[in-house]
Amino acid sequence: MPEQIVKIQPIEGEPMRFHSPSISQPTMPHLIDLMAYDGNGECSCWSFRGEKRSNMLAGKPTHTPLTRCKHIRAAITFMGEKLVEDYGRIVAGGQA
């Protein structure tokens, strides 16, 4: 079954931190911090707080799907796309 599209919203004034709507609790978005755990990231969702963080603390390889929930992976993709867009503007002679 394909993974659902995850919406990511940067938190103004908090670099590398994001909100993502929760499907099960729409009034309580997930909080994602990409700088936590030496760049592995941290999320307030059940998947991260249970299995993913446990894997990390047990010594499983970090920066992989074993230790990153879909929200962390979506925030990383969001940042990668932003980096490419900004770099394209800089190369074209504009501002990022």
Steps between C-alpha positions, in 0.01 A plus 500: 500500500653837402587744775261795535618846399615682811447876520780701657474854638816683614471668840578869458800611704602140581743378234485128423176454697170414335140404563321222316125442536403189692246273333382351830502828697437788255517769771846382618762521223819301529811700593811411299851616594759408237796598718419259783709189554796633299290564191301177503198708598225455754122499465214504747311225311441153643719334237805698603434500874458125494679292241732753333652651815527154658692379194735797527562453872561129437786591265331448163647712218372857520404722207303208350133396489573287808534819705300755299121514477318614187469853642877536548561362150244743355662797678841397361353478151339842549837649600677333206250642254534846658879479475482413129251784434713753689820387330330528159408861578854579609648346182251697291622820666212553741473486875424186696 
